[in-house]
Amino acid sequence: MKFVGIIPARYASTRFPGKPLVDICGMSMIERVYRQVSKELDEVYVATDDQRIYDAVVAFGGKVVMTSTEHRSGTDRCYEAYCNVGSDADVVINIQGDEPFIDPSQIAEIKACFDDESAQIATLVRPFDASRGFEALFDPNVVKVVLANDDSAIYFSRAIVPYVRNYPWQQWLDNQQFYTHIGLYAYRADVLSKITELPQSSLELAESLEQLRWVQNGYKIKVGRSSCPTIGIDTPADLEEARKFCEQLND
C-alpha cells in the first residue's frame, strides 16, 4: 500500500497570521513538520494558497503545490493537492502544519490502521492523563473520543463522553479511561474524493468538528493510539512554549 503525506498550510490565520513561517530555533515551523514526517513517508507535499509559503518550502528543498483560496477545510485542500500532483497513492495522510514536533511513530501508527481492510478513514487518540485533572478534561478545545471494541470511532465531542453515571464527577477520572483526539487524519483516496462532496451535517455544525460529518454519513474511522506528547501552535503564546520545548531538546 502506498501513502502520501500532505500538509495543508495557510498564511491567513485569524488568530495567528503567517503561522507556518514562524521561526522555531532557526527553522520555520512548516519545515520542521515537513522534515519530521519525511522520516516516515517517502512522498510528502505542502499544500498552500500563499506564494510566501510556496517559496519558503522550495527554498528548503521540499515539495509544494498551490491550491485554491476557497477551501472550507484542510480535507478539501488535501484532495485538491492529491489531484494536482497526480499522486497514485492508495492513502492520503492529512498532517497538521502547526505541530512541529510530530513524532514519526504517529505517522507509522496511522498507516498501520489500514492493515484493517474495512478502515476507510483513520485518526489517532491519546489516553487522557488523569493527572491533568478534571478541568483539562472539561476544556471544550480538548476533543474527546468514544471507541468501539474494534477501535473504530463511535463519536467525537467537545463535551465529556462518556458520562460516568454511577460516580460523582470528582471520581470520573478514577473510574473511566477517557481518550482525547490527535488531529491527524488519513483517508483511502477513493473515500477522500467522496467525503469532500458531502454537505455539512447537523452534528458537525453543532460541535464544529468536521469528522462528525463522516461519522454521521456512515464512514468507518479506524483509531490508532499514541502516547507521544505533541505541541500544537494556535497562538503566539503557544509559539513561546514550543520554542522552550525546542531549546530543551537541543540542550
N, C-alpha and C positions, 0 to 999 in steps of 0.2 A: 504494500500500500504506500502511495506517495503522498507526502504532506507539503503544503506551502504555508509559510507564516506571513501574515500581512499585519502591519502596524498602522492603523489609521492615526493621522496626526494633523490637527487643525491649528492654525495660528490664532484665529479669532475665538478666544475663550472669554466668556462673560466674567468669570471670577479671576482669570489669570491669563491675559493676552500674551502670546508669544511663548507659552509654557514649554513647548518641545525644544526650544533653542536655549533655555537657561543653562548656565554653566554649573556643573557639579564636579568639583575637584579637577578642573582642567578639561572636562569633556562634556559636550552637550547631553541633555537628558535623552534625546532621541538616539544619539549614537550609543549611549550606554545600553538602552533597551535592545537596539539592533545587535550589538556585539554579544549580549547575554544570550539571546535566543538563537543566534547563529552557532552557538556551541552545540546545539541540539538539532538544528534544522539546516539542511543544505540550501534551501531556497527560501529567501526572506526578502520582502519588499516593504518599503514605507509607502503608504497611500496618503497623499496630501492634496490640498486645494490651494496651496500657497507657494509662490515661487521662492521665497526665502528658505522655507523648509526643504524644498526640492534641491536648491543649490547647496545647502548645508550637507545633505545626505550624499550628493555627488562628490563633494569635497572630501569626505572621509572614506570614499570608495564604496558606499553602499548602493543598493538597487532601490530605485524610487519611481513611482508612477503618479502622474497628475490625475486627479479625479474631480468630479463636479463639486461646486459650492452649495448645491441644493439638497444634499443628502440629509435625511432625518436622523440617521444613526450610523454608528460605526459598522454595523452589519451591512447596511446598504453600500457604504464606501468600500468595504471588503469585496463585495460581489462585483462592483464595477472594476476594481483593481484586478481581481482574478480574471475577468473577461479581457481587460485591456492588455494584460501581459501575455495572454494566450497560454496560460498555465494548463497542464494536463493532470494536475494533482487530483487525487481522489478526495482529499480532505483539506479544507481551508481552516487555518487556525487564526483567530482574531485576537491579537495581542495588544493589551493596553499600552499606549505610548507614554503613560505617566507613572510607570513602575520601573524605575531604572535599575533596581536590584532584583528583578525577577530571577528566580533560580532555574537553571536549565532542567532540573529534575521535575519541575512543574510542567514543562513542555512534554517531557517524557511521560509523565503521568496522564496527561490529557490524550496523548497519542495512544496510550495503552487502552483507553476506553473503547477504542474501535476494534479491539480484539473481540468484543461482543458485536456480532453481525447485526443485531437488532438496533444498535445505537445509531440514531440519526443526527443528534447533536450531543456535544459533551461540554462539561464545565467542571470546575473544581470547588470543593468546600474545605473549610478548616474546622476541626473540632474547637468549639469555643472554650477558651481558658477560663475556668471558674474564678481564678484569682483576680481577673479583671473586674469582677463584681457585677451586680445586677444593673447598675446604671449604664455600664457599657453595653450590656445585652439589650437594654431598653432603647438605646440610641437608634432612631429610625434610619440613620445612614449606614448602620450595620445590618445588612440583609441576611435574614435567617432562611434556612432551607430545611424542608422536611423530606426525608428519603424513604423510598420503598425498600423492601427486603432485597431486591436485586440491584440496589444502588442506582436507581433512576430517581429523578426528582418528582415529587408529588406536588410541591408548592414552594414558592419563594414569597417572602413577606418582609415588610418593614416592621410589622408587629412581631411580638414574641410568639413563635409557634414551635412546638405545640404548647397549648395551655395546659399546665400541670394541675389538673382539677383536685387532686387529693391532698395537696400540700399548700400552705400559705406561701406567697411569692418569695418570702425570705428564705425558703428552703428549696426553691426550684433548682438552683444550681447544684445542690447536693443530691438531687434525685432524678435528674434528667440530663442526658448529654445533648447539648444544642450544637448545631452546625451553622457556620456563617459562610457566606458566599465569597469566592475569589473571582474577580471579573475577567476570567479568561474563558473564551468560547472556541469550539471547533465544530465544523459542520461538514457533512458529506456534501460534495459540490452540487449534486442534484437537489439536495434538500435546501441548500442556501439559495438556489435560484427560485425555489417555491416560496420560502418564507419572506423573501423581500417583496413579494406580491401581496402579502396578507395585509388587510386593514388593521389599524389599531383595535385592540379588543377591550372589552369593558374592564377586565381585571388589570390589564396594563395601564389603562387610564386611571383606575382607582389608586394603584400603588406606585405608578410611574416606574415600572420595571418591564423592559422590553421582553424579557424572557417569558413573562406570563402570556404574551401573545402566542408563543409557540406551544406552551402547555395547554392553553385554552383551546387551541386548534388540534390537539391530539398528538403532537410530536413527542417522541421519547427522548428525554435528555438524560444521558448517562452521566454519572457523577464520580469523579475521582477524588481522592483525599490527599491533602498536603498539609504538613505542619510547618512548612518553611515560612519564616517571617517575611513580609513584604512591606514596602513603604510607598503608598500611593500619594502623588503630589497634586493636590487640588487648589492649594492656596500658597501665597508667599511664605506663610508660617510653616507649612509642610516642607517647603524647599529648604528652609534653615535646618529642620530636623534631618532631612536627607543628607545635607552637607556634613552635619555632625556624624551621622552614621558612616558616611564615606571616609571621613577622617579617621574614625576608629578602625575601619577595615584596613587602612593603609599604615596604621601605627606598627 
